Amino acid sequence: MIEVSVKDIVRFVYQSGDLQSELALGRDQLGSKLHRQIQATYHEHDQAEVAVQTIVTVLGERFLIRGRMDGLLDNQRVLEEIKSTGEPLDSLSFDSFAVHGAQAKMYAYMHLLAHPNPSMVIQLTYISVQSEQLTSFQQVFSFEDLESFFFATMETFASWMLERHAHRELVMEQTTSVVFPFARRASQDRFMNGVYQTLKQHDILYAVAPTGTGKTMGALFAGLKAKDPEDTLFYLTAKNSHKQLAMESMATLSAQGLQAITVALTAKDHICFLEERDCDPKVCPFAKGYFDKLQGALDDSFALTNHFTKEVIEAIATDHQVCPFELSLDLSTYADVVVCDYNYVFDPKARLVRYFETDRPVRLLIDEAHNMVSRSKSMYSATLDAAELQPLLATTIKRPIKTAIQHVLNQLNQPSYDAPSLPIGLIQAVQRAFDLLSDMLLNAPQHPERRLLLKGMFHLLDFRRIVNLVNDAYHVIHDQTTQQTRLVCLNAKDHLQPLLMPIKGTILFSATLDPLPYYQAFLTEQQGKVLRVDSPFAASQVQTLLIDFVPVRYQQRTATIQAVASYVHALKATGKNTICFAPSYDYIELLAPHLPADTLLQQRLATLEERDALVARFRHEQGLLGVFVVGGVFAEGVDYLGTMLEQLLIIGVGMPGVDIETNKTKEYFDQHGVNGFDYAYRYPGIAKIIQAAGRLIRSTQDQGIVVFLDDRFKDPFYPAMIPSFYGTPKRVRDLNDFKTTIQTFWQNKGMS
């Protein structure tokens, strides 16, 4: 049996015309309260949000069809479907949007099957996203007419869907015979078994799988074997390089004959054909008539390939003159595997409604899951910045809009404060400015200052969207000097959990998910099983040292900087490539005068090209010394293979600086019955240094020394957090002991 929603059916068969303007979409998303307000006016015996479902056989296949009616009125004689629109209300009729009437007629037939009646009144109610005014249209349909319409629609849909279903059944058959393409290790088998069993049980798993486990291929291979035919397997990652690796892994399986449809999603701004993105169909030719051209694009896509990279999608979109981003989303509807950023599942600004606000069966593989804490808090936070709005006052927009924007700026010029909630005046000012600005842009597609105005409008929209999600895990921080108001999410778990609960299995995996209680508290509130996979590397590959008698707290840094430098010099003297991870840029500036003149120092505003050039030097040269910031790009985003990196010194325990946000995080966890200092300061700090330490051993050929320097390592809390792969850390007594230890290590390796 194939499960499908009425919305998917009618969208496939009847959707036509242009893509909806993002301006109207923004109002639509924020205007859901209007939907509820209409339903709140229903009489005592009227019903809102009425679920319907039925099972029918079409073209020899059984379909389970589900939907939800907006309203059932007048003793079930009237079915109401509510829609928002950017079109003038006086230009509309019952037949303006075939897809809307079709949706209502499908619901009406399904309802009459369960509640027999000779006919039903269908009422289409439209809400203007500009004026918030309403208009309604009614038509009466007999049961026979509805039945005829229903089955004609289903036959059109089923002929296409059965092709896709046959494909998915074929893929399921192929997954039983496809062979893992590489030599398998015990650690990899254990990881894959954990992934498979968890997905089969529809559970959550934290999998700590060290570098070298083969996580990408292992997770995809086990995930494909665990999925049901109609499931979509999402592979989520924070980095483009990992997205590419996932696509390459699927291509490897495809070369074995696995015909799984794989779609890579690329950020809208990075795949848009316009110089600057503007999705209004009155402006963008690729949004104009999109749905009229979509079916041809889909037919050609699946005739061409099953492997949809960014480049393939762009080529097809160019041929058919359709939006490449929307095409990728429509292709994903039929995909077995979707590879994308975390945003497409969790971010309220980018979440795929077609998957994560419907009943579509989904399973998640979340790669590099240690990034999820910071990313999720960022997704559910927002900043309102006067610098983004001030330029709008110099444009030619009308005075009422300028006045509304000025009211927002006045709120941002208030004395600095922090508080648990936003002032009501700021909320109202943002709402007013956004409404007026978006209304104007909807009706002025050729405005000469449109790009600047769009930028300001979306800035207001992003802030307003988060305002609607605020709960007790938020704090407001306003700075009059910068004229910024930050709506800070201290813990996003209450937003993440409702998304994860209906999903048919979630795997969060990384080489470094320690300390585990920290990640669980911010992501799933201690829910989920835990799997720790042994490292495929030998403990003899690494020498771990503790220097726990040199204090590097902020107040003591100047006094101990020379001592720290002496340990850096000792490492430099070995002639091995060495990286020192420092607590901050300020610390780097403090340390730099005591280091060799050729030391490579991370710059605050380095470009991507400068960063790549620096990494390239480590790839091609020996005897280098680099000093970088812990928690920065060089500490988390680079694989140092072989002799690129052989010695690593981590200064400090990674503890974040004291500020309002971190202190409020501490208070939040204190109020929830756990040690707030650990969750706000110690855990995130140790997580950063574990990430940094993980740069050293990246393959079976790698070997080297990792040194942790801070007198806080005398506290058993910190050594206990170091993963077991690093062995039992050796505490050095002094500088001479340190020099002897590192010399002995390299002599034993025969590399001195």
N, C-alpha and C positions, 0 to 999 in steps of 0.2 A: 504494500500500500504506500502511496506517495502522499505526504503531508504538505499542504500548501495553504497560503492565506489568500483571502479574496483580494486584498490589495495587490498582491503579486500577480494574480490572474488578470485583473482588469488593467493594471499598468502595462503588462505585456501586450494585451490585445488592443487596448483602446487609447493608450497614451499617445498624444500627437502634439505637434507644435514645438514651442520653444522651451528651453530650460527656464526654470523660475529664477527671477532676479534674486541675487543674494540680499538685496535690500528688503524685498518682500519676505524672503525666507527668515531673515533676522527678526522681523516683526512677528512673523508667524510663530517662531519658536518661543518668543517672549510673550506672545499673546494667548497662550494656552489658557490663561485665566479667563479670557473672554468666552472661550468654549465652555468652561465650567459655570460661568455666570449665566449663560443661556440655559444650561441644564438646571441651574438653581431656580429658574422661573417655572419649571415644570409643575403641573398640578399633582395632587396627592397620589393619584393612581398612574401617573406617567412614570416611565422608567428611563434611566440613563445608563450608558455603557453596558448594553445587553449583549452577552456573548451568544454567538450562534455557531453551529457546526453541523455538517452532514457528511455522509459517506455515499459517493456515487461511483458507478462504473462507466467509464468513457473509453472508447476504443480498446476495450478489453482489459483496461487497468482500473483498479480501485483507487479513488482519491479521497483522502480525508481533508475536507475544506473547512477552514476556521475563519471567523471574523468577529467584529464587535461593532454593533450598531450604536451610533451616537445617542439616538433617542427613539423611544417607542411610546406614542402619544394616543390620546383619545381612545382609551380601552383597546389598545393594540391595533387600531385601525389605520394609524398614520406612522410611517417610518421616517424619521428625520436624519438627514446626513448634513453635518455642519462643515463648511470649508471657509478658509480665509483666502483673500485675493487682493492683488494690487490693481486690478482692473476697476474702472468706474462702475458702480453698481447699476447705473441706468443703461449700461451697455450689455448687461447680462440677460440670459434667459435660461430656461430649464436645459436647453440643449447646447449651451455655450461650451461646456467641457464634457465630452462624451464619457471620459473616464469616471467622472463623478456620478453621473446618472447610472452608469454601468455598475459601479460599486453598490449603489443603493438597490438596484434591481436584483443583483445577486443576493444581497442580504434579505430582501423581501421574499424571494422564492424560498430561501432556506428557512425563514421564519414560518411561512405558510405551510411548509412540509410538516412542521411540528405543531402548528396551530391552524388547522384548516379553515379557510375562508375563501369565498369566490373571488375576492379582489383585495387590493391594498392601495392606499394613498401614499405616494412618495413625495416628501417635501425636502427640497434642496435649499439650505439656508447659507447665504454667503455673508462673511464679515469683511468689511473693508479694512485693510491694514493701515490705511491712512486715517480715516475718520472714525473707525470702530462702529460705523453704522451697519445695519442689517437689511437684507432683503431676502424674501423667500419665494419659491416657485413650487407649485403642486401639480402632480399628474396622477391619474388613477390607472392602475394596470390590473388586468384580470390574471387569475392564476395561470391560465393557459398561455397568455402572452409572456408572463415571467418565466414559465417553464421552458418555452421555446427559446427565449433569449438566453437563459441559463445554459442550456445544452449546446446551443450554437457557439456560445463563448467558450465553453469547456472543450469542445472539439477542436477549435482553433488553438487553444492553449495546450491541450493534451498532445496534439501532433508534434509540437516542438518539445514539450516536456518529456515525452516518452523517448525521444532521441537522447536527451540529456540523461534520463534515468538509465537507459540502456548503457550509455557510456559509463555511468557511475557503477553499475553492476559489473561491467567489464573490468573496471579498475579494481574493484574489490576482489575479483577472481585473480587478477594479476598480482595483487599484493600477497596472496598466499604462496605464490611460486617465485616471486622476485628474491634474489639472493643478496645478502649484505655485500657491498662491493669491495670491502677492504678486509684485511686480516683482522680478526676480532680478538680482543683481550678480555680477560675476566672482568676487569673494572667496567669496560664498555657494555658487556653482557648484563652486568648487574644494573647499570644505569638504564639500559633499554627495557629490562624486565620491570623495573620500577615505573617507568613511563607507561608501558603497556598496561600493567595491572591497575594503575591509578586511573587511567582514562577509561578502562573497562568498568571500573567501579564508580565513575562519575565523581571522583574525589579531587582533593587538592594535594599536591606534593611539592615540598621544597627539596630539590636535589642539589646537594653540594658535590659537584663533580670537577675535580681539578683539571687544569690545562693538560691536554694530551689524552683526555678521555674520549674525544671524538663526539662532542655533545651535539653539534649541529646535525650531522648525518644520523647519529644514534636516535635523537629525538624525532626527527622526521620519519625515519624507518619504522620505529616503534609506533609512532602516532598514526601512520598510514595503516598499519596492521590492526590497530585498535579501533579505528573509526567505523561507523556504520555507513551504508551507501549515501545517505542524504546529508551526512555531516559535512561541515566545512572545517578544515584544519587550519587554524591561524598560527603562523609563526611570527612572533613579535620580537623586534629587536630595536635597540636604541641607536645603532650605527649603520651607516650605509655599507660599510665593509662587511658587516655580519649579514646584512640583507643580501648582498652579492654572494656570500658564501652559501647561504641557504638556497638561493636560486641555482648556484652551481651544483649543489648536492642533489637537487631535484633533476637537473639536467643529467647527472650521472645515473640516476635511477631510470630516467627516460631512455638512456642509451641501452639499458637492459631490457627495454620493451614495456616499461610501465607508462601507460598513456594518461597519467593524471594531469588534469588541467591545473596549471600553476600560474598565478597572477601576482606580479609585484606592484604594489601601490606606491606611488611617488607623491610627495607633497604638491598640493595644487600650484603653489607659486613656482615650483621647480619643473613642472611639466607644461605649464600654460604656454600657448603659442604667442600670446600678446606680449609686448614689451613690458607693460604693467598690467596686472590682472584686473579685469573689470567684467564680471560675469553677467551683466545686464544684456539680454538678447538684443536690445536696441543698440548696443555698442559692439558686442562680440559676435562676429559671423559664425563662430563655432558653437555658440549657444542658440543661435537662430535656427529654428526648424530641426533641432537636435533629434527629437523623437520621431520625426518623419524619416530621418536617415539612419536611425539606430539599427533597425532590423537588418538592413543591408550590410552594415558594418559588422554586426555579430555573425552573420552568415559567412562573410569573407574571412573573419577572424578564425573561426573554428575549421574552416577549410584549409587555412594556412598552417596552423600550428596549435599545440597544446601548451606552449611555454611562452608566456607573455611578459617579457622584460620591458623596461621603460622604452627602449629603442623600438621594439616591435609595436608597442601600443602607439607610439608617436607616428610610426609609418602608416599604420592602418587609419588613425585619426586624420592624418593629412590626406590620404586617398579619399576619404568620405567626408572631409570637411566637418568633422564633429569635434567636440571638446575632448581632448585626450584624458583628462582626469575623470570626467563622467563616464567615458568609455571604459576606463579601467574598473570603475565601480560596477558597471553593468556586466562586464566580463567576470568579475569576482562572484557575481550571483550564481554562476555556473561552475565555479572553480572547486576543485578538490582541496587545493592548498592555496592560501593567501599569505603572502609575505609582506609585512608592513611594519611601520613604527607603532609603538605603544599607543600613540594618540588615537589611532583609528578604532580602538576598543574603549579607552578610558577617558579621553579628553572631551569635556562637554562641548568644545568648539569644533571638534573634528570627528566625534564618534559616529560610526556607521549605523544610522538609525535602522537601515534595512536588516541588519543582523542583531543589534544589541538593544533594540526596543521592540522586537517582535519575538516570535516563538521559533525562529530558525535554529536548528541544532548546530551547535558550535563547540569545538574543543580548542584549548589554548596551549601553545608552547611558548613560554616567555623566556627568551634568551637574555643573558647578562642581567638577571633579575635584581642584582644589587643596585641597579640604577633606578629601580621602581620607586623607592622611597622619595628621593629628591624630585624625580619627574612627576610623581603623582601629586605631591604638595604644590609643585609649580603649576600643574594643570588646573588645580582648583583654587589658585590664588589669582589676584589681579591688581594692577596698579593704574591709578588715574593720575595722569601727568599733565600739568599745565602746559609744558613745552609742546605737547601733541595738539593742543587745542588753541593756543594763542594765535598761531598763524591764520586761523580761520576768520579772525576778526578783521584781517586786512583784505578779505575777499569781497566779492560783489553780492553776497547773499543778503537777503532782506533783513531789515532791522529786527523783526521779532525773533529771527533765528539767532542773530548776533546777541540780542539781549539774553536769550536762553543760555547761550554759551558763556556769556559774561557772568551769569549767575553761578555756573559751575566753577569758573575761575575765581569768583569771590569766595566760594567755599574752600577752594584750595589755597587761598591766601590767609586762612585763619591761623591763629597761633598753634604751634606744634602740640600734639596730644597723642596718647594711645588709649584705646578703649575697647571694650568687648564688642561693640556694635557701631555701625555707621550713624551719623546724625541723619535724621529724617529729611532735613533740608537738602543734604547732598544727594540722597536717593532721589528725591523729587526733581531736583535740578538736572540730574543726569537723564532721568526719564524724559523730561520735557525737551531737553536739547536733542536727544537722540530721535524722538518722535518727529520733531519739526525738521531736522536735517534729513532724515531718511525719507520723509514725505516729499521734500523738495527734490531730492535726487531721483526718486522714482519718476517724477514728472519732468525732469530736465536732463535727459541722457546726453545732451550735447553741451552741457555747461562747460565753459572754457577752463574753469578751475576744478573740474570734477575729481581729478586724481587726489588733489589735496583735501578736498571735502570728504571723499570716500575714506581716506586715511583717518581723518578725525572721527567720522561716523563709526567706523569699525573699532576704534579705540573706545568709544563710549559703549558700543555693543558688548565688547569683551568684558568690560567692567560690570555692566548691567546684568549680563548673563550670570556672573559669579555671585552678584548680590542676591539673586534668587535661590542660591544654594547654601547660604550661610547657615551654620549650626553652631553648637557650643565649642567646636574645635577651631574657631576663627578668632583673630584679633586684628584690630584696626590700628595702623601706625601712620600718623600724619606728620609730615615734616614741612614746616612753613618755608624753610630756607630753599629747599628744592621744589616746593609746591607740588608735592606728591602725596597721594593717599594710597597706602597699600592695604589691601584686604588679604591678610595672610592666613592660609590654611595650615594649621599646626599639625593636623593628622587627617589624611584623606580616606581612612579606612571606611568611614560611614558612607562614602560615595562609591568606593570600590566594591564593597561586599554585595550590594544589590545587583551589581553587574556580574559578579562571579557566581552568585548562587544558582541561577538557571543554566549555567554553562555545564556541558557534559564532560567535565574534567579539565583541570588546569595544572600545568607543570611550570613551576618557577625554578629555573636552573641557572647556575653560575659556578665558576671556580671558587668564588669567595662569597659565601652567604653567612659569614660570621661577623659579629655575634648574632646567632639565629633569632633569639628573642626580640632583638631590635627590629629585624625585618618583619617578623610575624606581627608585632604590635602595630606597625604602620600599614600593613597590607591586608591581613586576614584575621586580625585579633586572635592570634594563637590557634586558629583553625588550620588543619592540614597535617599530613604526615611528613616525616623527614627521612630522607635517604642520604647517607654519606658514602661516597664512593672513594675507595682507596686510590691514591695517586699512582699512575703508571710509572712514575719516575722513582729512582732509588734515593733513599735518604742520604746516601753517601755523595750525591751530586751537590749538596748544599751544606755549607757550614754556617750555623746561626749563632751570632754573638750578641751578648747584652752588655752594654756599658751603662750601669745603673747607679753611677756615682757622680755624674755630671748634670747638674740641674740646668734646664733650659726654659723654665717658666719666664714669662715676660719680664718680671722684675729682676731676674738674675741673668738675663742674656748677655748684657755687656760684660759682666764679671767673668763669664765662662766662655766667651766667644773664642779666645785664644786656645783654650783647651780643646774645644770642638775642632778648631782648625788643625790642631796637631794630629788628630785622628784622621782627618781628611787627607793630610799630607802623607800619612803612613800608607793609606790605600793608594794614593797617586803614585807612590814610589814603586809599587809592584809592576807598573807598566801595563796594567789591565785597564780596559774601559770601565770607568767608575761613574756612578751617578749618586749624588747626594740629594735627598728630598728634604727640603726645609719647610718650616711651618708657614712661612709667608714671604711675600716679596720684600717686606721690611727686613726680615731676617737675612734674606739673601744679600741685601745691601749692607747689612752689618757685617756679614761674614766675608764678603768679596775682597776687602782690602788685605785680608790675611791669607789669601789663596794665590796660587800661581797665576801669572798674568795671562796665560792661555786658557784659563778656565772658561767654559761655556756657561753663561748665565741666562736663565729664562727672563725675557723682558715682559713687562706688563702688557704692552700693546703689540706683541708680535703678530705678524700676519700669518695666514695659513702657509704661504710660500716660504716664509722664514722658518716656521716650525718644521716643515718638510725637509728643508735644506739642513737643518740641525740634525734631524734623525738620520739623514743620509750620511752625514759625517760619521756617526757611530757605526753605520753599516760598512764603511769603506776604510776607516782609520783605526789605529790602536793607540793606547795610552791616553785616551781622552778623559777629561774630568768635566762632568756637567753638574750644575746645581740648579734644581728645578723645584717647583712648588708642589708639595704633597696635595693630592686632590685635584691637581691640574691635568691638562691633556697628556703630558709626558708620564704621569703617574698612573693613568688608567686607559689611555687610548692607543698605546703603542705596544707591539710585540717586538721585544728585543731578542732576536734569535742568535744562538751561537756566541761568538765573541763580541757581538754588539754591546753586550753588557755582562760583566763578570763579577762586579762588586757593587754592592748597594748599601748605602748608609742612610737610615731614616732618622731624622732628628725630631724628637718630640713624640707626643702620643696623638697627634692629629686633632686635638680638642678644638672645637670652634671657639671663636672669640665671644666674649660676653656682650650681648646686645639684647634689645627688648624682645625680639622674636624668639631667640633661644631661651631666654628666661621665661617667657610665656609658655613655651613648649614644656619646660621643666614644671611649671605650675600645673599645666594641663595633666601631665602624667601623675604628679603628686595627688591631684584631686581624684584620679582614677585608681588610686590604691597601689601604685608601684613607685619605685625610686625614680623620681623625675630627673635627678642629676645624671643618672646612668643613661636614660633615654634621650636627654637633650644634649649632653656633653660627652660622656665617656664612650657610649656605644658608637655614635657617629664618628668619633675620633678614631677609635680602633678600627672601624670599618675602612676608613681612608688609608690607614697605614698597612692594613692587610692587602688592600688593593695595590698599593705601591710595591709591597714585597713580592707580590705575584708577578711583577715584571721580570724577575730574575730567571726563573727556570721555565722555559716555554717548549722544550723538546727533550727527547731522550739523550741528545748530545750536549745539552747545556750543563754547565756547572759553575759554581761561584759561591760568594760569601755575601750574606745579608746581615747587617748590623743595626740593632735598635739602640738608640742613644737617648736616655732621659732617666733621671733619678727616680721617676715614678714607676719604673719597671721593678723597683723593690717591692711594690705592692703586688701581691700574688694575682690580683685581678687581671693585670695586663699580660704577664707571661701565659696565663691560662687561656687567653684569647688567641694566641698564636696557633695556627693550624698545626696538626700533628705531623704533616708532611715535613715541616722544618726541623723535626727532631727535637731533642731536649736542648734548649739554648745553653750555650756556654757563657758563664759570667766571667768577663776578663777583670783582672785585678787592677791593672794600670796600663799606661801607654806601652811599656816594654813588653808586658804580657800580650798585649794586643798585636804588636809587631811580630812577636815570635809565633803567635797562633796563626796569623794569616800567611806568614812565610812557610810554616810547616804544612799548611793546607796545600799550598801551591807546589811545594816540593813533593808531597805525596801524589799529586796529580801529574808530576813530571813535566810541569809547565813553567818552572821558574827560570 
